[in-house]
Amino acid sequence: MVMICGQTCYGGLKSTHRTGLTDSVQCERLAVAVFTCTGWLCDDIPEPNDSPRYMYFPEYLHHRCNRIRRRAWNELDPPNTFAMGQGYPGNTVQREWSMDDLELDKKASQTVRNIIDACDLDWTEVTVSELDNLDPRLVCLKCSYGNHCDGERPMMVRSWRESVKHCTKKHWSDSTVKWQKISDEESRSLRQDQEEAAASTTTPPRKIWRCTHCHDKPGEPEKMTVQGMMDHLEDQ
């Protein structure tokens, strides 16, 4: 059981009781719903810059540890289940879907709330997709010693997700850290510069493709790159 948004939510934030929230907003979609995994079966999933692996809606619903578990060394073949295939940790089998291994990170949730406050928005209503669409750029006022952007000095500016990680790594998730949202015009200019820089940089292919033909079947492989998926399909 976890507490979020001034309400009690059971079984992975599935309660329909939403005290203080707009009826159209489901609490599991809120940007302040930040989860980490305690299952230890996802340590092989790369995370850049050794950052905390925070999950937001809908990522945490599809997290691999929700549907796999470690098989005991002396365990007989479990009934009505099967071993996972290529890309999954060794000796893992499928299990009934559950969020029991996920934990609401209250400190990260508070950081997101502070960021939303800096955007002059209501944290009880802002969803992950809405904050992503807004895509604000923020200055950490603790790093700037309280100085705001004034055009007179260089400032480090981050996206909202990177700001959450920064607060954790640099300030130990200090709930008193304040943020400044830079102007929309400055944000657009910065995003354009970042997109141009990204276009000229070669990045490794991402493993984001999953074979639906093999889903829920023995030996189901983990997510693959495009080339990996093509090779997998040719082998079928």
N, C-alpha and C positions, 0 to 999 in steps of 0.2 A: 504494500500500500504506500502511496506517495501523496504528498500534499502539494497542490499547485493551484494558482489562481484563486486562492481563498476557498477551495473546495476539496472534498475528499474524492479521489479517483481510484478505482479498483481495476485490477487486471489490465494494466497498461493504459491508464487514462481513458477508460471506456464509460465512465459514469456520465449520465445525461443531465445530471444536476449541475448547473453552471451559475453559482451565486455570483452576482456582480458582472456577469458577462453577457454580451449581446447574444440572443438566441441563435443567430446565424453563424456564430463562431464556435467551432468545436475546439476544446482545450488542447487536444493533441496536435492541432495544426498551428498553434501559437508559436511565435518566435522564441518565447521564453521557455518553451519545453525543450530542454537540452539534456541529452542522455549520454552516458558513457557505458562501456561494457565491462563487466566484471567476470566474464566467462573464460578469459585467457585462451580462447580458440581462434583469436583473430590477430595474434601478435605478428603473423607473417604478412599482414596487409600493410603495405608501405604507407607511411605518413610523412610528408615532407618536413624537413627542419626539426625532426624529433618533437613535433607538436602534440599536444593532447588531442586525442581522437574524439572530438565532439560530434554528436549526431543530432540532426534536426529532422523534422517531418519532410518527406516520408522516408528518409534514409533509415531511421532506426527500426521501422516496421519490416524492412527487407534485410536487416543485418543478419549475417550468416549464422551467428551464434543462437539466433532464435529458433533454428530448426536442426541443429546438430548437437551432439554431445560426445564426450570421450568414452570409448568402450573400455571397460575394465579388463585387465590382462587375463583374468580367469573367467570372464563372462562367456557363457554359451551363446550361440547364434540367437540374437534377440528375435522374437516372433514379430511378424508384421512390420519389419523394418529392413534396412539394407545399409551396406557400407557406402560411404561417399567416394567419389572418384578423383581424377586428376585435379590438382590445385587445392584440395582440402587438406588440412592437417592429417597426419597419419593416424590410423586407428580411430576414426570418427564414424559415427553412424547417424542416420536420420532420427529425429525425435518429433514428437508432436509440437507444433509451433507454440512458443511461449516467450514472453518478455521478462521472465524471472531473472535473467542474467543482466538485464539493463537497469541502470540506476540513474535517477534524476539528479543531475549535478546542480545543486542549489546555488553554488557560488557562480558558476557560469551563467545560470539563469538570471541571477541578480545583475551580472555584468550586462547581459542583453537588455534587461529592464533599464539600466542606466543609459545605455546607448539609445534606446527608444525614447526615453525622456529627453535626450539631447536633440532628438529629431522632432520634438513637440508633438509626439503621437501618444496614443493610449495603449499601454502595454497589454491591457486586458483584451484588446481587439486585433492587434497587429499580428498577422500570420507570417510564416516564413516566406511564402511566395510574395506577399506584399512588400516585405522588407527587401527581398531580393530585387523586386521590380524597381523599388525606390533606389536601391544600390547606393546608399550614402557613403561619403568619404569622411573620415573622422580623425580628429587630432586628440591624442591622449594628453589631457591637461596636467597630469601628474608628471609626465616626462618633460613638459614645457614649463614646469614650475608655475602653472596657473596662467601663463601667457597665452592669449588667443592669437589666431592668425590675423596679422595686420599688414602683411605685405612687406614688412621690414626685415624679417628673419626667416631662414628656411625652417620648415616644419615637416616632420614625418607624418604622412597621411596614409590611412589604411581603410580597407573595406570593413564592413561590420563583423564579418566572420573572423577576419584576421585580427581585428581589434579585441575580440573575445580571447583568442589565443595569446595575444600580446599581454593582456591583463593577467592571464594565468601564469605565463612564463616570467614576465618581468616584475609583476607586482603581487604575485602569489594570490591572485583573485581578490584583491582588496576591493571590498564593496563600496569604499568611499571614492574610488577613482571616478573622475568626471570627464566628460567628453565634449568636444565642440564639433558640430557638423558644419563643414565648409559649404559655401554657396553652391547652388545647383549648377551655375555657370562654370565655376571652378571644377566641380566634379565631372562635368561633361568633358572639359578640356583634358583633365587628368585621365579619364577613361580612354579617350581617343589616343593619347600618348601611350598608354599601356597596351592597347590593342595593336598599335603599330609596332611596338617593341616585340610583342608576342608573335606577330606575323613573321618577323624576321628571325625568330628563334626556333630551332628544331627541338621538339619535345618528344619523349618516348611515347609510343602508342599506349593508350589506356585500356585496361581490361574492364570493359563495360558491357560485353556481349555474353548472353547466356543462351544455351540451346534449349528451346522449349520442347523439342522432341525427347530429350533425355530427362526432362524435369520429372522428379518423383519416381525415377527408375533406378535400379541398381547401378552403381558406378557413375552417378550423375556428376559431371565435371563442374568445376567452379567457373566464374566469369573469365572470358578470354578476350584477347585483342581481335581485331578484324581478321588478321592473317591466321591467328590461332583458330578462330571459328571456321574459316574456310578450310583449313587443314582438317579440322574435326569432322566437318560435313563430308569431306571427300572420303574419310575413313569409315563412314557409316554404311 
